[in-house]
Amino acid sequence: MEKEKTTIVLFSGDLDKAIAAFIIANGAAAYDHDVTIFFTFWGLNTMRKDEVVNVKKNWLEKAFGWMMPRGAKKLGLSKMNMLGMGPAMIKHVMKKHNALSLPQLIELAQEQGVKLVACTMTMDLLGLQKEELVDGMEFAGVAAYLGDATQAKVNLFI
C-alpha cells in the first residue's frame, strides 16, 4: 500500500505560521505520510542560516538579505509583534508548556524525513544562495512541488 502524501507551501515568514506548518508536517510524518514543505518567498527566511554566510551578491541582493530575518529564531509574529516583544512572549509560553520551539520542530521534521524544498525561482528573485540555507534542503521549482501536490490528499498553503 502506498503512503499518504501531504504537501505544504510555506509562503509566510511569520513565526506563528511557520510553527503551525511544522506542527502539521511533523504530525503528518508521525502518521507515516510522505511530507513535503515547499518554501517560497518570505517562507524561505525560516530556513536561512542564523549566521552570515559570505557569498558574492550585487547591491540589491545584499539589500534583500539585510532586510529579511535570518532564520527561524528571528521571525516576527503575524499579529501582535509589538516591536519584537510578541515573539519573545510566544516563545516563553511555548517553553512553559513544554512545546517544541521552531528550531526544534525543524530538526524533528528533518529526523522524520520531511522533504524541505526551497523554491529556486524565489531564491533567484531574492538573491538567496544555497549556502545561506540550512543543510538538508532540496532545491526545485514549482513543477517539482506540483508533482508532489498532485499525488497528495492534503495540500496546504500557509
C-alpha positions in Angstrom: 0.0 0.0 0.0 1.3 3.4 -1.0 1.9 6.0 1.7 -0.4 9.0 2.1 1.1 12.3 0.9 0.9 15.8 2.4 2.3 19.0 1.0 2.6 22.4 2.5 3.6 25.6 0.7 5.1 27.9 3.3 4.8 31.4 1.8 4.7 33.3 5.1 7.7 34.4 7.1 5.7 34.8 10.3 6.8 32.8 13.3 3.3 31.6 14.2 2.6 30.4 10.7 5.9 28.7 10.4 5.3 26.9 13.7 1.9 25.8 12.5 3.3 24.5 9.3 5.9 22.4 11.1 3.5 21.1 13.7 1.2 19.9 10.8 4.2 18.5 8.9 5.5 16.6 11.9 2.1 15.3 12.7 1.6 14.0 9.2 5.1 12.4 9.2 4.2 10.8 12.5 1.2 9.3 10.8 3.5 7.9 8.2 2.7 10.4 5.4 5.3 11.4 2.9 5.5 15.1 3.6 6.9 18.0 1.5 7.2 21.6 2.6 7.9 23.9 -0.3 9.4 27.2 0.9 8.7 30.2 -1.3 9.1 34.0 -0.9 9.1 35.0 2.8 8.8 31.4 4.0 12.4 30.9 2.8 13.5 33.1 5.7 12.5 30.3 8.0 15.3 28.2 6.6 18.1 30.8 6.4 21.1 30.0 8.5 21.4 32.2 11.6 25.0 33.3 10.8 26.1 35.5 7.9 27.4 33.4 5.0 29.9 35.2 2.8 28.7 34.8 -0.8 29.1 37.1 -3.7 26.0 39.3 -4.2 25.1 42.5 -6.0 23.8 45.6 -4.1 20.1 44.7 -4.5 20.7 41.1 -3.3 22.6 42.4 -0.3 19.8 44.8 0.5 17.2 42.0 0.5 19.5 39.9 2.7 19.9 42.8 5.1 16.1 43.5 5.3 14.9 39.9 5.7 15.1 37.9 9.0 18.0 35.5 9.2 16.5 32.1 10.2 13.8 30.6 12.4 15.0 32.4 15.6 14.5 35.9 14.1 10.9 35.6 12.6 8.2 38.0 13.9 4.6 37.3 14.6 1.8 37.9 12.1 -0.2 39.7 14.8 0.9 41.4 18.0 4.5 41.5 17.1 4.9 44.6 19.3 8.4 45.7 18.3 9.7 42.1 18.9 8.0 41.6 22.3 5.4 39.3 20.8 7.8 36.6 19.5 9.6 36.6 22.9 6.2 36.2 24.7 5.1 33.3 22.5 8.5 31.6 22.9 8.2 32.0 26.6 4.6 30.5 26.7 5.7 27.6 24.4 8.7 26.8 26.7 6.4 27.0 29.8 4.1 24.4 28.2 7.0 22.2 27.0 6.1 22.8 23.4 8.9 22.4 20.9 10.5 25.6 19.6 10.5 26.3 15.8 14.2 25.3 15.5 13.4 22.0 17.4 10.3 21.5 15.1 12.6 21.9 12.1 15.1 19.4 13.4 12.3 16.9 14.2 11.0 17.3 10.7 14.4 16.6 9.3 14.7 13.5 11.5 11.3 12.2 10.3 12.3 12.6 6.7 10.1 15.6 5.8 11.2 16.8 2.4 12.2 20.5 2.7 12.3 22.2 -0.7 13.5 25.7 -1.5 11.9 27.4 -4.5 14.7 28.2 -6.8 12.9 30.9 -8.7 12.2 32.8 -5.4 15.9 32.3 -4.4 16.9 33.9 -7.7 14.4 36.8 -7.1 15.5 37.5 -3.6 19.2 36.8 -4.2 19.4 33.9 -1.8 22.1 31.2 -2.4 22.1 27.6 -1.4 24.9 28.2 1.1 22.7 30.6 3.0 20.0 28.0 3.8 20.2 25.2 6.4 21.8 21.9 5.5 19.5 19.2 4.2 17.4 21.4 1.9 16.4 20.3 -1.6 16.2 22.9 -4.4 13.5 22.8 -7.1 10.9 24.8 -9.0 7.2 24.8 -8.9 6.9 21.8 -11.3 8.6 19.6 -8.6 6.2 20.9 -6.0 3.2 20.3 -8.3 4.5 16.7 -8.9 4.2 16.1 -5.2 1.0 18.0 -4.7 -0.9 16.2 -7.5 -0.5 12.9 -5.6 -1.2 14.3 -2.2 -4.6 14.2 -0.4 -3.6 17.1 1.8 -2.3 20.3 0.3 -1.9 23.4 2.4 -0.9 27.0 1.7 0.4 28.8 4.7 
